[in-house]
Amino acid sequence: MKKQLLFAALIICAMAVSAQETITGFTFPVNSGPDSLNANLGSTTNKSYDIRFQWVLTPTSDSTLNTVTFVDGATTFAAATSGWENGADVKFWSIKFKANNYSNFKVSSKQKSDATIPGPRDFKLQWRLSSGTYADVSGGAITLGADWATGVVTDLPVPITGQGTGSIYIRWIMSSNTDINGGTVTAGGQSMIDDILVTAVSSLGQNEILYTNRLKLFPSPNQGYFTLSSSEPMEKISVTDLSGKTIFSMADPSQKQAIALPNAKSGLYLLKVRFAGSDEEVSTRFVVE
């Protein structure tokens, strides 16, 4: 049994170092309020950035167009707007985020256009840094329909490098003036976007803290009952199993917090901690016998 746990530990360690982490995401769970167009996934900083309908001024500058509204989305709500006429290579959806010390970026999204007053059919995905110009993403051509199943992008690699602490921009730009019915996009044609997700891999390996004095987890191994001691206030703690499923989560724990996992099976688990007032997430691993 101990050999099996050691083997599992080696596998999960290798997986955790290269695990995709959520950088930013938009699922639009609500359709009103000052933050309703902001990212609702990712770091605290990235949750302050909204989605925009924009058009090209110069290769490195854009202008925001008319107001984005909401419609029924793939799950909850989706961002929507009209005004796409004559928009080929000019008009686009745009998001921005920051992700220092990350690589291996991947983007997912869902788009559709209105069936009654048809919106644009053809888009392509592009990216740029705050100081650079947009570049096409390989495989980033997107063809929309009047449904949430046609214009879907899933874990598309985006070759973002050299971002440092600056902003990164992703856009979905019209690549033709053709609407989803084969005609020409008019001013009333509406386009929608939903379920945007950007993930990446941390070069810091999730800040592994097995042997630091910031956090102490004891005993380890344990039987699913242990204490987490922290040298500074924590904002959130969570525990995931080998499959990545969250089996425990707590907000605003004490600096010496008892944790009980009565249904935890024998094996290796990952404890994640976010400290108060910080976007930093650190982690350590422990064994349940």
N, C-alpha and C positions, 0 to 999 in steps of 0.2 A: 504493500500500500504506500509506504514512504517513497519507494522508487517511482511509483506512478505519479505521486504528487510532485516529486522533483521534476519529472519529465514534463508534467503539465505546467509547472512554474517556468521552465525554460521556454516553452512554447508561448505562453502568455506574455512573458517579458519581451520576446522578440516582436510579438504582435503589438504590444502597447506602445513601443517606441515609434512604430510606423502607423499608428492608428489615426484615421481621419478625425479631426475635431471640427465642430461647427464654428465658423468664423462670423457669419451673419446669415439671416434668413427672414423671409417675409411670408407668413401664412394668413395675414389679415384676419385675426380672430374677431375683431370688432369693426363696425362701420361708422364710428363717430368718435369724437374726442381729439385732443391736440396731438396725440401720439399714434393715431389710427393708421397713418401711412408710414410710420417708422418700422424699422426691423423689430421683430419680437423674439428673435433668436440670436445667439452669439454673445459677445462681450458687452459690458455696460456701455462702453464708448460707441460701439457699432450700433447699439440700439437707439442712439440719438440721431441716426441718419435716416432720411426718408427716401422713398422711391419717387422719381420725377419723370415727367413727359417733357422732352427737350428737343431742341434742334441745333444744328451745327452753325456756329458763327465762324470759327477758325479751327484748324486742326487740334488746338489745345484749349479752346474755350467754347462753352455752350450757353444757350439761353433757355430758360424754363418757359413752357407754353401754358396752355389753359389748365384749369383746375382738374385734378384727378378726383374721380368719384368712386363709388362702390357698386358692385353687382354681386349676384350669387356666384360663388367661386366653386372650385373643385371640391372643397370641403365646407368652409365657412363663407368668407367673402373674398372678392378679388378686386384689384385696382382696375379701373376702366376709364377711357376717355375717347372722345372723337377729335376731329381736326387733323386727320392724317393725310388729307389731300396733297398731292404733289410732294410727297414725303420721301421718295426714294433717295437713299444715301444722305438724308438730311434729318429726318425725324426719328426719335428713338425713346425707348424706356431706359432709365439709367439708375444705377445704385452706386454707392461708394462705401468703402470700409477701410480699416487699417489692420495689418497683420504682420507686424515685425517678427522676425525669426520663424517664419512659416514658409513652406514650400509644398509642391505637389497639390496645387489648387484644383478643385473640381467644382463645376457649377451644374445645378439642376433647376428646371423651371417648367411651368406649364403656361401656354398661351392659346387664346382662341379669338375669333372675331364674330361680330354680330351677324346672324343669319338674315335678318329682315333688312337692315341697312348695312350691307356688307362692308367690313373693314379690311385692312391689308392682309394679304395671304403670305407674303414672303418677308422673312427677317434673316439676319445673320448676327451671330454673337461676336463681340469685339471687347478688347481690354486695353487699358493704358495706365501708366503711373501719372501722378499729378504733374510731373515735369515733362511728360512725353506725349506722343501721338497714339491714336488708336491703331491696333493691329487685329487682323482677323484671327479668330480661333479656328484651328483645323477641325473640320467636321461640324462647324457651327452654323451651317445653313439650316433654317427652320421653316417648314411649310405648315401654315395654320389651317384649321377647319373651323366649323361652327360647333365644336365640342372640345372637351378638356383632354381628349385622348390622342389627338392628332399632333398638335404642336408641342410635343414634350421633349425636353432635354434631360438626360439622366447621367449624372456623374461625368460630365464632359471635361476632360483635362484642359486646363488653361495655363499656358507657360509663363506664369508671373515670376519674375526674378528682380532682384535689386531694389525692392520696395522700401527697405529700411523702415523708418517711422512715418513715412509719408502716406498719402491716401492712394488707394487703388480704385479704379473705376471699371465697372462692367456695364456694357450697354447691349440692348437688343435693337438694332437699327433696321428700318425698312430697306429692303434690297430691290424692290420694284414697286410700281404704282398699281399693280394688279390686285383686285379684291378677291375674296375667297370664292366668288361665283364666276371669276374669269373676266369681269368687267374692270372699270377703272374706279379706284377709291375716290369717294366724294367726301365733302366736308362733314357729312353726318355719319360716315362710317366709323363704327366703334371697335376698338381693340381692347382686350383684357389680358391681364397677367396675374399669376398666382403661384404659390408654393415655390418661391425662389429659395435656394439653399446654396451657400458657398462653404465648402469644407477644405481643410488643408492639414498638413502634417507639421507638428512642431519640431524644430531642430533641437529643442531642449529636452526632448523625450518626456514631455509632461512634467518636467522638473522633479524627477524621482528623488524622494527624500527618505530613503530607507535608513540612512545614518546621519541625520541632522538633529539639532536640538530644538527646532521649531515645533515639531510634533513628535509625540511618543504614543505608540499604540501597544497596550499590554493587557493580558498576555498574548503572545503570538508564538506558536500556534495557540488556538483557543477552541472552545466548543460553541462558538456563535455568540458569546457574551464577553465583551471587552470594554476597556476604557480608553478614550482618546484624550490626551492632554496636550494643550497648545500654549505656547509662550506668548501668543497674541490673540485678540478676539477673532472669532470665525464668523463668517456670514452664512455659509452653507456647507453641509457635508452630505456625501452620498456614497453608497456602496453598490458596485456592479459585480455580476458573476462572470464566468468565463465567456458567455455568449454576448456580453455587453448589456444585459438586461439590468435595469436599476431595481434592486430589491430593498433599498432603504434610502430615505432622504429626510433631511431635517434642516430647517432654517433657524438661524440665530441660536446655535447650540452654546452651551456654557464652555468655558475654557478647560474644564475637566468634565467630559461628557461620557456617561455610561451608555453603551449601545448594545441592544439585544436583537439578535437575528435567530429567533427560536426555530425557524423552519429551514435554516441554511444547511445544505448538504455538505459533506466533506469535500474539500477542494480549495482552490486558490481564488481569492477575491481582490478587487481593487477598491481602495478607499480614496475618494477625491475630496479635497478641501479647498474652499475659496475663502480667503481672508477678508475681513471687513474693510470696506473702502478701497478694494483693489480688484482688478480684473484677473489677477494671477490665480491660476489653479494649479495646485500641487497634488501629488498622489503618492501612495505607497501600497504595497501588496501585503497580504496576510493570509494565513492558512487556517481553515476550519478543519479540525480533525473529526 
